[in-house]
């Protein structure tokens, strides 16, 4: 079985007193990794890439989907929310379910169902159908993310894990960046249905790779009776309620909405019950004691903050380009391509950098560059568009590429095989949860800061100011010269035009504030990364507590 492939080199690492007497070399090279192992890792990471891509590729085309199925703007947000809720609930469950049904059956079944429901989403006729189909698509696609991570840290020996984690970084950082580019192009040129059909060909390749590379193993259905059902139920309820609060809170005025208040109470009670259950039951769903390990604990914190910045920046940039610059989906995708395409070149080089330099230095440089790319956007003006965003996006791409794979490698160094499922679930769940919290915080910050800047700016455009009166008089005359007969109507339009200019400038300042917040989050992540131990200090597996 593949699960034993990484144990083979262990005998070669045992020092022996009579090694010099043997005819073989004193330091034999580690056995080559079987081709099937690489096929399994590549196939699984391709699945993770598609699952993450389906978040951003849909978000970029949400308006077109809403129009196609007759959904309103407010309710249409559930097309994304249903996918995210299902995904974040299934990620922590995947380690246990893979034990119950075996890795091969569990992964292949969910990969196949992901493709089936991707195609079904393209055929949805109304909003309820789309929401239901997207939820099931998210539940099956969410499996692919932690399982790819688990295969990397269980199938590959430590020396080769940086290569596997670099591949996984393509799903975690490249997919969100390139999603709007692909989604915008397909929607503008082929129709929104093709953002779902695009999964079918690479999905078939993924299934074929997993089918030939994963060895069969018996299912352990008896584990269902022994399952941590209290933990499963409380976690599912708590995460689903929390994700809904984060996705819908800003739209519903947060705690001004009874619906949001009730869900917040449910989330708090359920998640506290989950934590109590995990520390008291004999066989918990997730081994939360892993968080006490220095590298995993600080790595989780840095990864959570990375999720805030990673998904937050992918949320803010399209919002800015759409609202302020009037870009369509394809134009937005072309701007964001510069946060994705450089990573294709850089990510394959990261394992070499980790060999030449202390991985913690690579992580620190990555976070510093990512933070710097956000700080480059804090002085935006009315003319700040694609050309001005080019270099910040390139710097961001370099930072993301350098930070993710080394952080994953250092955080999971010393994790035993029996804890790999819990480590994978926690690590990936926290990045997604960070993204959800980050987007919710940015939505609220954008609204509040726009109101603040509008109030400040309006003090400078008072009707008591001569410059303001002159501007309004000029605009009034403009409207009178262009078909508006009534002077009062023309004056009203002039005042409204000035108000729009003020609001637009207030939004530009508010967007600058959101980039500042993202930069600060990444500085905190950089500080957390400074507390990581050098991976070499974790030799010996479980000693790293």
Helices and strands as residue ranges (DSSP letters): G 2-4, G 8-13, G 19-21, H 35-59, H 62-69, H 73-76, H 78-101, H 103-122, H 127-155, H 158-169, I 170-174, H 175-189, H 194-197, H 199-213, G 221-224, H 229-248, G 254-256, H 258-280, G 288-292, H 294-323, H 329-356, H 359-375, H 386-412, G 417-419, H 420-458, H 466-481, H 487-529, G 535-538
